[in-house]
Amino acid sequence: MTSDPDDAELIARSLGGDEDAFVELVRRHEVAVGAYLARRVGREMAEDLLGEVWVEALKSRATYDRSFSNAGPWLFGVAHNTLRRHWRSRPDEDSVADMTGMAAGWDPWGAVDSRVDTEAVLRHALTLLRPQQREIVTLVAWEDLTVADAGRAIGIPPGTARRHLHEARLVLRNAPGMDALLTDHNAIKEAN
């Protein structure tokens, strides 16, 4: 019984002309990379950008370091760079939500609950981080990468990635509202 090829082997096969090998690589990682994009730009835009990620990955696959059997961090790096190009290409006014399409009389306040409050605290805390710190935290927390793989995804050494994560944790611990949030979280954990 033969085992499935790892990502590095799939990339090597695709470079050798096996188109199905790259399709398999996409199949393995499309959900995770799509979720990464959706958390940063929303589902609709993520669908558009995901196609760009695969085109760029296909074009740049010859540069992949095949000593790594898992291409996930590399693909997150391609997605990260695609996002950066996307954000740089957008006019500043595009970053403001268009509220004109909201239904008359729609009242969003009924949906505000503790989860929204929690998300607001966390989002604000994340804005206090430098961009590389924020990216390391989100790759580790949301994408479940190791710190070394998160560093590889954004093109920094593992030691630098660990330092960024450590610094980010210090900033997040001291962010306004975080004490209350952690206290509430710990109380809920203890009650269960």
N, C-alpha and C positions, 0 to 999 in steps of 0.2 A: 504494500500500500504506500503510495507516494504522498508526501505532505504538500500542502499548498505552498506556492513560492512566496517568499517575503517580498516586501515592497521594492527593495533594491533589485531583486531579480526581475520583477515586473518591469521596472524602468529599463533595465538592461535589455530585456526582450523587446520592449517597445522601440528602443534605439536600433535594434536589429531588424525592425520592420514588422513586428507582431503587434498589429493595431489592437487586438483584443486584450493584450497585456495592459495597455494604458487604460482601456475601458474598465478593466478589473480594478486598477488602482483608484480610479474615480469612484467606482461603486463602493469600495471599502471606506472611503473618506468623505463622500459627499454630504452625509448627514452631519457629521461633526463640523466640517468647514462651513456648511450652510448655516448651522446654528451659530457659529462664531460670527459670521457676517450679520445674521439677523439680530443678534444682541447689540450690534453696533449701529446698524442703519435701518432696521425694520425688515419685515419679511419680504415686502414687494421689491425694494431696492436690492436686498440680498440675493434674490433670484436672478436679477440682472447681473450683479457683480460676480456671482458664482460662475457663470459662463466665462467671464473674463479671467477668473482664477484658473480655470481648466485650460484655457487657451495659453495663458502665460506659463503654466506648469508644463504643458506640452512643448512649448518653444524652448524652455530653459532646462528641460530634463537632463540634457547632456552635462550640465554643471552639478547635478545631484551627487553628493558624496555617498557612494554606494557602500561605504563601510558602516553606514547606519541602515539597519534592516527595516526600520519603521519610518516611512516618509511623512507621517503626520506632522511633526514639527516643521519640516520643510514646507509642507503645504500651508500650514498656518502662517509661515513667513511670506509665502507668495500672496496669501489672502491679506495679510497685514499691509504689504506694499501696494496691493490693489486698492485697499481702502484709503491709503495715504494719497494715491493718485486721484482717487475719486473726490476726496475732500478738498484737495488743492484745486481741482478743476471747477468746483462749484462757486457761484457768486455768494458773497456773504449773506445776502438777503434770503437765500435758499435755506439757511440753517434755522430760520424762524418758521414755526408751524403756521400753516394757513388755516385760520379759524373761520373763514367766511362760509365754508361748506357745512357748518354745524346746523343741525335742525333748530328752528326757532323754539324757544321754550325748553330746550334741553338743559337739564340741571345736573352737572357732574358731581355735585356734593353728596348725593345719596350714595355714591360708590366709594367715598373716602372712608377708609378704615385703618386699622393699625398696620396693615400690610403696606398701604401707601405711605404712612408715616415712616415705617421702617425703610422702605425703598428710598424715600427722600433723604433720610439720614445717611444711608449708604452711598447714594449718588453724590451727595455733597462731600462726604468723606473722600470719595474717589477723585473729586475735582481738586483736592488738596495735594494730590500726588503729582510728581513729575511724570511726563508721558511714558518713559521707559518703566518706571515703577508701576504705574497703572497697568501697563500691558503685561508685565510679569505677573502681577496679582491676578488679573483676569484670566490669563492663560492657565495659571495653576489652579485657581478656584473654579472657573467656569468650564474650561476645556480639559481639566484633569491631567495636565501635562506635569512632568517632573520639572523642578526648577531648572535643571540643566537643559531639558528639551525646550522649555519656554525661552531660555536664553538663546538657544540655537535658532528658534523660530524668528527672533528679532535680530539675530546676528551679533550677539555678544557672548563672551566666554562664560562658562558656568559660575566661576567665582564672582564675576560682576553681577550676574543674575541673582545669586544668593545675597549679595550686598544690597541690591535694589529691593529684594523681597524683605530683608531685615529692616531697611529704612522705611519701607512702605508700612510694615506692621507697626512701627513706632508712631508714624504719622496717623495711621488709622485709629490706634488705641487712644490717641489724644484728641481726636476730632470731636467737635461739638456734638452732643447728643449720643455719642457712642457709649459712654458709661451707662446711661439709662437703658440703652438698647441691649447691651451685654447683660445687665442685671435682669431685665425682663426675660431674655433668652435663657439665662441660667435658671431662673425660677421655673420656667416652663419645663426645662429638661429635668429638674429635680422632681417636679410634680408627676412626671410620666414615669 
